[in-house]
Amino acid sequence: MQVENDINDMLYSPLRVGTFQHLRCNSWPLVHFLSRELSGVIMSDWQPTALRLRLMTRHIDLALLPSAELMNLTDSKIVGDCCIACNGVVRSVRLISKKPIEKISTLALDISSRSSVLMCEILLLHYFGLRPKRYRLDAESSLDNCQADAFVIIGNAALSYIPSKTWNYQYDLGSLWLEKTGLPFVFATWVSCDKSIWTNREYVQACKRARDRATNNIDVLLDEKQIELAKLPFERELIKSYLTDSIVYKLGDKERQGLQFFFDLALLHGFTKQKTFAHIIDTEQ
């Protein structure tokens, strides 16, 4: 009787999904339609580090996890071919500097995205031989008054920020990553620590259907996001262009290579202590 109850619990327990969509509009195409493609989903929002910890402790089953957090997670797999990535100009991750990049000695960092920050640090160290002194970027103060040589700005702020003439050098880090590595950069993927999740064809396919429904009907998605859009400091057309032209949502071969290269460079330069593999489970392969 107990075995039967345990089986029933596994069959009918709702899928607990963790996201960080409150932080990034670029997650909308992966998240917004998921509950319609898979009934009984319980969605919750967490900060990226909390997402990783909740995956580890099995408090959530599946998470849209930033790539940097994946390096601190063991016994996990990437679920399906959905991702948040860029293959060149991304617009939402920018390095703003008073000096040419090779002369930067102090750097203020927006810590809202560890993956983006680590992307910048790896680029500076591996390709320019720089390890600048780091400061935390004060998001409450005017960015133009930043005292560091340069700062990294991420997300909504990066999309809307127009620097003063003091900041003569601007680098789109998605573009710089592609220029230096020849590969896309992957910011986040669906991840699980539970084999019963990553081998469940319906879960994997539901994530894909939700993504395709959004990316094939971006205006419908934005129509349903009117409340969130009204809170952003820019027009709908900018967001539409950003989601359709700057962000890649399919984890293809090049994206997988880019993700693995990111992991390898992080290990090489001591940003992580363990070897991380981009283990991807896709039920169509």
LUMKEGU-982278 format. One line per field, with one value per residue (C-alpha): residue number from 1; residue in one letter; x, y, z. Coordinates in steps of 0.02 Angstrom, whole numbers, plus 50000, padded with zeros to 5 digits. Example, Ala and Ser with C-alpha at 12.3 -4.5 7.8 and 13.67 -1.06 7.14 Angstrom:
num <- c(1	2)
residuo <- c(A	S)
X <- c(50615	50684)
Y <- c(49775	49947)
Z <- c(50390	50357)
END
This chain:
num <- c(1	2	3	4	5	6	7	8	9	10	11	12	13	14	15	16	17	18	19	20	21	22	23	24	25	26	27	28	29	30	31	32	33	34	35	36	37	38	39	40	41	42	43	44	45	46	47	48	49	50	51	52	53	54	55	56	57	58	59	60	61	62	63	64	65	66	67	68	69	70	71	72	73	74	75	76	77	78	79	80	81	82	83	84	85	86	87	88	89	90	91	92	93	94	95	96	97	98	99	100	101	102	103	104	105	106	107	108	109	110	111	112	113	114	115	116	117	118	119	120	121	122	123	124	125	126	127	128	129	130	131	132	133	134	135	136	137	138	139	140	141	142	143	144	145	146	147	148	149	150	151	152	153	154	155	156	157	158	159	160	161	162	163	164	165	166	167	168	169	170	171	172	173	174	175	176	177	178	179	180	181	182	183	184	185	186	187	188	189	190	191	192	193	194	195	196	197	198	199	200	201	202	203	204	205	206	207	208	209	210	211	212	213	214	215	216	217	218	219	220	221	222	223	224	225	226	227	228	229	230	231	232	233	234	235	236	237	238	239	240	241	242	243	244	245	246	247	248	249	250	251	252	253	254	255	256	257	258	259	260	261	262	263	264	265	266	267	268	269	270	271	272	273	274	275	276	277	278	279	280	281	282	283	284	285)
residuo <- c(M	Q	V	E	N	D	I	N	D	M	L	Y	S	P	L	R	V	G	T	F	Q	H	L	R	C	N	S	W	P	L	V	H	F	L	S	R	E	L	S	G	V	I	M	S	D	W	Q	P	T	A	L	R	L	R	L	M	T	R	H	I	D	L	A	L	L	P	S	A	E	L	M	N	L	T	D	S	K	I	V	G	D	C	C	I	A	C	N	G	V	V	R	S	V	R	L	I	S	K	K	P	I	E	K	I	S	T	L	A	L	D	I	S	S	R	S	S	V	L	M	C	E	I	L	L	L	H	Y	F	G	L	R	P	K	R	Y	R	L	D	A	E	S	S	L	D	N	C	Q	A	D	A	F	V	I	I	G	N	A	A	L	S	Y	I	P	S	K	T	W	N	Y	Q	Y	D	L	G	S	L	W	L	E	K	T	G	L	P	F	V	F	A	T	W	V	S	C	D	K	S	I	W	T	N	R	E	Y	V	Q	A	C	K	R	A	R	D	R	A	T	N	N	I	D	V	L	L	D	E	K	Q	I	E	L	A	K	L	P	F	E	R	E	L	I	K	S	Y	L	T	D	S	I	V	Y	K	L	G	D	K	E	R	Q	G	L	Q	F	F	F	D	L	A	L	L	H	G	F	T	K	Q	K	T	F	A	H	I	I	D	T	E	Q)
X <- c(50000	50142	50229	50068	50051	50232	50201	50043	50139	50269	50136	50030	50151	50152	50312	50393	50480	50594	50636	50714	50591	50561	50741	50749	50622	50730	50663	50483	50486	50542	50429	50267	50175	50247	50098	49984	50090	50105	49959	49987	50152	50193	50297	50402	50531	50699	50865	50991	51090	50929	50876	51034	51015	50832	50878	51012	50893	50751	50635	50610	50620	50670	50750	50794	50970	51107	51261	51377	51269	51278	51465	51424	51297	51337	51233	51134	51087	51030	50853	50813	50875	50800	50918	50946	51098	51171	51272	51349	51272	51165	51135	51091	51270	51386	51557	51564	51737	51835	51986	52022	51986	52170	52203	52063	52133	51975	51805	51634	51519	51331	51312	51133	51199	51347	51357	51375	51502	51604	51593	51672	51807	51855	51865	51975	52092	52105	52113	52186	52287	52191	52132	52066	52026	51841	51707	51521	51422	51306	51142	51064	51188	51210	51311	51400	51476	51556	51736	51806	51889	51745	51586	51478	51294	51166	50984	50853	50977	51096	50959	50910	51075	51152	51323	51391	51541	51656	51631	51713	51724	51577	51588	51443	51504	51403	51489	51659	51636	51594	51741	51866	51797	51704	51560	51392	51373	51241	51170	51045	50964	50833	50921	50869	50955	50821	50839	50650	50633	50767	50715	50530	50489	50332	50427	50563	50438	50329	50479	50509	50327	50317	50472	50412	50240	50319	50454	50332	50203	50306	50169	50046	50175	50201	50013	49999	50146	50068	50078	50263	50299	50222	50353	50501	50590	50577	50455	50376	50464	50634	50589	50520	50680	50786	50693	50690	50857	50976	50927	50944	50825	50884	51035	51116	51287	51378	51288	51337	51518	51512	51441	51574	51711	51644	51654	51830	51896	51818	51912	52074	52076	52019	51842	51781	51867	51779	51768	51595	51522	51378	51279	51121	50975	50863	50728	50736	50917)
Y <- c(50000	50119	50082	50122	50287	50332	50298	50404	50546	50540	50535	50677	50793	50961	51019	51154	51279	51419	51571	51744	51825	51972	52023	52007	52035	51921	51772	51807	51701	51547	51569	51657	51515	51369	51348	51337	51204	51098	51090	51097	51192	51289	51441	51544	51683	51682	51768	51666	51598	51548	51456	51351	51313	51264	51147	51067	51039	50979	51122	51153	51028	51137	51309	51437	51447	51573	51490	51550	51465	51301	51295	51279	51141	50954	50810	50921	50922	51054	51009	51027	51154	51313	51452	51638	51677	51801	51781	51952	52118	52093	52275	52226	52191	52339	52395	52585	52660	52822	52734	52609	52434	52386	52528	52491	52472	52495	52420	52442	52292	52275	52115	52082	51955	51850	51769	51937	51999	51840	51854	52027	51974	51825	51933	52061	51931	51803	51920	52081	52017	52131	52098	52270	52317	52285	52388	52364	52478	52590	52576	52713	52846	52928	52812	52960	52996	52824	52845	52688	52686	52582	52496	52352	52389	52251	52223	52359	52492	52445	52456	52632	52711	52850	52896	53072	53126	53079	52898	52892	52703	52584	52397	52280	52124	52004	52073	52071	51890	51837	51936	51855	51677	51655	51583	51637	51671	51577	51670	51542	51371	51258	51148	51006	50896	50763	50623	50596	50775	50782	50615	50659	50692	50792	50915	50941	50961	51081	51196	51195	51224	51371	51449	51423	51490	51651	51675	51640	51760	51897	52027	51914	51891	52078	52109	51996	52084	52258	52282	52237	52338	52493	52485	52485	52647	52619	52586	52422	52421	52425	52272	52184	52219	52163	51998	51958	52026	52018	51862	51682	51557	51394	51301	51245	51168	51335	51391	51228	51255	51433	51377	51243	51368	51488	51349	51301	51480	51505	51352	51401	51572	51514	51583	51408	51261	51119	51060	51091	51003	51067	50905	50928	50808	50825	50695	50723	50670)
Z <- c(50000	50043	49876	49784	49878	49838	49652	49656	49739	49600	49466	49531	49620	49530	49447	49554	49442	49499	49393	49404	49284	49399	49365	49176	49037	48928	49027	48977	48818	48916	49066	49022	48934	49031	49148	48995	48913	49070	49191	49377	49372	49529	49483	49603	49585	49674	49669	49566	49715	49802	49644	49651	49836	49815	49673	49779	49925	49810	49860	49674	49531	49385	49377	49246	49313	49268	49196	49334	49465	49369	49406	49592	49567	49567	49499	49384	49200	49076	49026	48841	48716	48789	48842	48859	48753	48629	48471	48458	48510	48665	48720	48899	48958	48931	48988	49001	49019	49030	48956	48818	48880	48890	49015	49140	49317	49423	49384	49465	49445	49442	49543	49488	49362	49416	49243	49157	49284	49265	49077	49089	49211	49103	48947	49035	49110	48970	48821	48893	49041	49160	49336	49387	49564	49587	49670	49688	49573	49671	49577	49684	49629	49460	49350	49273	49444	49459	49520	49439	49268	49203	49256	49198	49181	49156	49111	49100	49156	49015	48885	48935	48992	48887	48959	48969	48867	49012	48965	48794	48775	48767	48740	48711	48802	48695	48542	48626	48682	48505	48434	48553	48565	48401	48504	48576	48762	48862	49012	49077	49044	49120	49249	49364	49493	49481	49353	49351	49289	49156	49081	49077	48894	48934	49045	48915	48773	48876	48900	48713	48670	48791	48713	48534	48575	48640	48509	48366	48439	48519	48504	48596	48733	48750	48748	48899	48983	48977	49166	49171	49014	49092	49231	49112	49064	48876	48738	48689	48519	48603	48706	48553	48457	48605	48626	48441	48379	48527	48624	48565	48645	48567	48634	48472	48447	48447	48605	48690	48640	48704	48871	48892	48846	48978	49107	49052	49060	49231	49295	49208	49293	49465	49463	49505	49587	49498	49319	49250	49100	48997	49017	48914	48916	48765	48736	48548	48537)
END
